[in-house]
Amino acid sequence: MPLACCIADFTISIAQPAAPPKSYTCYQIDKKINIDGKLNEGAWKKAEWTSAFVDIEGDKKPSPLQETRVKMLWDKEFLYIATVIEEEHIWAYQDKKDQIVYLENDFEVFIDPDGDTENYYELEINAINNTFDLFLPKTYRRGGKAQLKWDIQNLKSAVTIDGTLNDSKDKDKRWTLEIAIPFESLSTDQVKAIIPENSAEWRINFSRVNWQHAIGDDGKYSRKRNPETHKLIPEYNWVWSPQGMINMHYPEYWGYLHFSTKKPGRIKTDDTVQNN
């Protein structure tokens, strides 16, 4: 089970982050984004991409084999997230809500609205737009237990594929994911939603789980196993802001998300390191 994801946290000692957390300025828009996975609105074209994802451990490991980038926008109701995921083999079979989608390739969002490293949210989505979301009142290492029955109410997401899904006979190019997360839905019965204003600062990070694959006699994809031990070969974990270890559940190492009421395209987004 990948330590980078949601269910377990076996890290005992606190490692230092691979680098200072990255930073992204998210600009406000006036018109709603149509969530169709196409990113054809003018606002998306003006929004800046983040830097390309790196290994979760940072410079300790080689750069990712395939590129992933993210861009963000917001209005008074939603945080909009778009990502383009380069992938030569696009496959996904888990199609039931709240299946643990990181057991196949996926894209993940981690959000801590008040930046206190508690009461944070996780969303996982695969290439067929199946979702798995959860709430954590505190990190696993501090005794937190994932609330798997919690859902992001009124979540909107869509995927488009440049290639052929679950077809092992060819090579694909990429899948594009578009997400709208309602601010009001980042809440529980005990935790109130935080609606951002100009200059608000949240903590956020993104992870891409990517498995080496095998192809069966029926042409179906599966996770690759070591031929000698028959154990699964560990997954790649590629992230926006590196954690310094294979564990996403250190919110203090996530990137900084800065909200601005300025319009996208007027000022270049800062995706450099933040020296906080």
C-alpha positions in Angstrom: 0.0 0.0 0.0 1.6 3.3 -1.0 2.7 5.4 1.9 2.2 8.5 -0.2 -1.5 8.2 -0.1 -4.3 8.0 2.3 -4.7 4.9 4.4 -1.4 4.5 6.3 1.4 6.4 7.7 4.4 4.3 8.8 7.0 7.1 9.0 8.4 7.3 12.5 11.0 10.1 12.4 10.2 13.5 11.0 12.2 14.1 7.9 13.0 17.4 6.5 11.4 18.6 3.3 13.4 18.2 0.1 13.2 22.0 -0.5 11.2 25.0 0.7 7.6 24.6 -0.3 6.6 26.0 -3.7 4.1 28.8 -4.2 1.3 29.5 -6.6 -0.9 32.6 -7.0 -4.4 31.8 -8.0 -6.3 34.6 -9.8 -10.1 35.3 -9.6 -12.4 35.0 -12.5 -15.9 36.5 -13.2 -17.4 33.7 -15.4 -18.0 30.2 -14.3 -15.8 27.5 -15.9 -17.6 24.8 -17.8 -16.2 21.6 -16.3 -15.8 19.4 -19.4 -12.1 18.5 -19.3 -11.2 20.7 -22.3 -9.6 23.8 -20.8 -10.8 25.9 -23.7 -12.0 29.0 -21.7 -9.9 32.2 -22.1 -9.3 32.3 -18.3 -7.6 28.9 -18.5 -5.4 30.0 -21.4 -4.3 33.0 -19.3 -3.6 31.1 -16.1 0.0 30.0 -15.6 1.0 26.4 -15.3 3.0 25.3 -12.2 6.4 23.9 -12.7 6.6 20.3 -13.8 6.1 17.7 -11.1 9.1 16.1 -9.4 9.7 12.9 -7.4 8.1 13.1 -4.0 11.5 12.7 -2.4 12.9 15.6 -4.5 16.4 15.5 -5.8 17.0 12.2 -4.0 15.4 10.4 -7.0 15.3 10.8 -10.8 12.9 13.2 -12.4 9.5 11.8 -13.4 9.4 9.8 -16.7 6.3 11.7 -17.9 5.3 15.3 -17.3 2.5 16.6 -15.1 1.5 20.2 -14.5 -1.3 22.1 -12.8 -3.0 25.4 -13.0 -5.7 27.0 -10.8 -8.4 29.7 -10.7 -11.1 30.7 -8.3 -14.3 32.6 -8.0 -16.5 33.2 -5.0 -17.9 29.6 -5.1 -15.2 27.3 -6.5 -11.6 26.5 -6.5 -10.8 25.3 -10.1 -8.0 22.9 -10.8 -6.7 21.7 -14.1 -4.0 19.2 -14.9 -2.5 17.7 -18.0 -1.0 14.3 -17.4 1.3 12.9 -20.0 0.8 9.1 -20.2 1.7 6.6 -22.8 -0.6 4.0 -21.3 -3.9 5.3 -20.0 -5.7 2.7 -18.0 -8.3 2.6 -15.2 -10.8 0.0 -14.2 -12.0 1.1 -10.7 -15.4 2.6 -11.5 -17.1 2.6 -8.1 -17.2 5.7 -5.9 -14.7 5.6 -3.1 -12.8 2.7 -4.4 -9.2 3.3 -3.5 -8.2 4.7 -6.8 -4.5 5.0 -6.0 -4.3 1.2 -6.4 -4.2 2.2 -10.1 -2.8 5.3 -11.7 -4.4 8.5 -10.3 -4.2 12.2 -9.6 -4.5 13.5 -6.1 -5.3 16.9 -4.4 -4.5 17.7 -0.8 -5.9 20.8 0.8 -5.5 22.4 4.2 -7.5 25.7 4.1 -6.2 27.3 7.3 -2.7 25.8 7.1 -2.7 24.5 10.7 -1.8 20.9 9.5 -5.1 19.6 10.8 -8.6 19.3 9.4 -7.5 18.7 5.8 -9.0 17.1 2.7 -7.9 14.6 0.1 -9.3 13.9 -3.4 -8.2 11.2 -5.7 -9.4 10.8 -9.4 -8.5 8.3 -12.1 -8.7 8.5 -15.8 -12.3 7.4 -15.9 -13.2 10.2 -13.6 -13.9 8.0 -10.6 -13.4 9.7 -7.3 -12.2 8.8 -3.8 -12.3 11.6 -1.2 -11.7 11.7 2.6 -11.3 14.1 5.5 -8.5 13.9 8.2 -9.0 15.7 11.5 -5.2 15.3 12.1 -2.3 13.5 10.5 -1.9 9.7 10.9 1.3 10.2 12.9 -0.7 12.2 15.4 -3.4 9.5 15.7 -5.7 10.8 13.0 -8.2 8.4 11.4 -9.4 9.0 7.8 -13.1 9.7 7.5 -13.8 7.8 4.3 -17.5 8.4 4.3 -17.0 12.1 4.0 -17.7 13.4 0.5 -17.0 16.7 -1.3 -20.6 17.7 -1.9 -21.4 19.1 -5.4 -17.9 18.3 -6.7 -17.5 18.8 -10.4 -14.9 16.9 -12.5 -14.4 15.8 -16.0 -11.7 14.0 -18.0 -10.7 14.0 -21.7 -8.3 11.5 -23.1 -5.8 12.0 -26.0 -5.5 8.3 -26.8 -7.5 5.2 -26.2 -8.5 4.1 -22.7 -7.5 0.5 -21.6 -6.1 -0.3 -25.0 -2.7 -1.9 -24.6 -2.0 -2.2 -28.3 -1.1 1.4 -28.8 0.6 4.4 -27.2 -1.4 7.3 -25.8 -0.4 10.9 -25.2 -2.2 12.4 -22.2 -5.3 12.8 -20.1 -6.7 16.1 -19.0 -8.6 16.6 -15.8 -10.7 19.6 -14.8 -12.0 20.0 -11.3 -14.3 22.5 -9.5 -14.3 22.1 -5.7 -17.0 24.2 -3.8 -15.4 26.0 -0.9 -18.6 25.4 1.2 -18.0 21.6 0.7 -14.6 21.7 2.4 -16.3 21.4 5.8 -17.7 18.8 8.2 -20.2 18.9 11.1 -17.4 20.1 13.3 -15.3 22.2 10.9 -16.7 25.3 9.2 -15.9 26.1 5.6 -13.3 28.8 4.9 -14.2 31.1 2.0 -11.0 32.7 0.7 -10.6 36.4 0.3 -8.0 38.5 -1.4 -4.5 37.6 -0.1 -5.7 34.5 1.7 -3.1 31.7 2.0 -3.9 28.0 2.0 -1.7 24.9 1.9 -2.1 22.6 -1.1 -0.2 19.9 -2.8 -0.8 17.5 -5.7 0.4 14.0 -6.2 0.4 11.6 -9.2 0.6 7.9 -8.5 2.0 6.0 -11.5 2.5 2.3 -11.5 4.7 0.2 -13.7 2.3 -2.1 -15.6 2.0 -5.6 -17.0 -0.3 -6.6 -19.8 -2.1 -9.9 -19.6 -3.0 -12.4 -22.3 -6.4 -10.7 -22.5 -4.7 -7.3 -23.2 -5.8 -6.0 -19.8 -3.4 -3.8 -17.7 -2.3 -4.7 -14.2 0.3 -3.5 -11.7 3.7 -5.1 -12.5 5.2 -7.6 -10.0 8.8 -8.5 -9.4 9.2 -11.8 -11.3 11.4 -13.3 -8.5 9.4 -12.3 -5.4 6.0 -11.8 -7.1 5.6 -8.7 -5.0 4.2 -5.5 -6.5 6.9 -3.1 -7.8 6.5 0.1 -5.8 4.7 2.9 -7.5 6.2 6.2 -8.6 5.0 9.2 -6.6 5.3 12.5 -8.6 4.3 15.7 -6.9 4.2 19.5 -7.3 6.0 20.5 -4.1 8.4 17.7 -2.9 7.9 16.2 0.5 11.4 14.8 1.1 10.0 11.3 1.9 7.3 9.0 0.5 4.5 10.4 2.6 2.0 13.0 1.6 0.6 13.4 5.1 3.0 16.1 6.3 0.8 19.2 5.4 3.6 21.5 6.8 5.6 20.5 3.6 2.8 21.3 1.1 3.0 24.2 -1.2 1.4 27.6 -0.6 -1.7 28.7 -2.5 -2.2 32.5 -2.6 -5.6 33.9 -3.6 -5.7 37.1 -5.5 -8.7 39.1 -6.8 -6.7 40.3 -9.7 -7.5 38.7 -13.1 -5.4 36.0 -14.7 -2.9 36.9 -17.3 -2.0 40.4 -15.9 0.8 39.3 -13.6 2.9 36.2 -14.0 2.2 33.5 -11.4 5.1 32.9 -8.9 5.9 29.2 -8.9 9.3 29.6 -7.2 10.1 28.4 -3.7 8.6 30.2 -0.8 11.0 31.1 2.0 8.4 31.0 4.9 
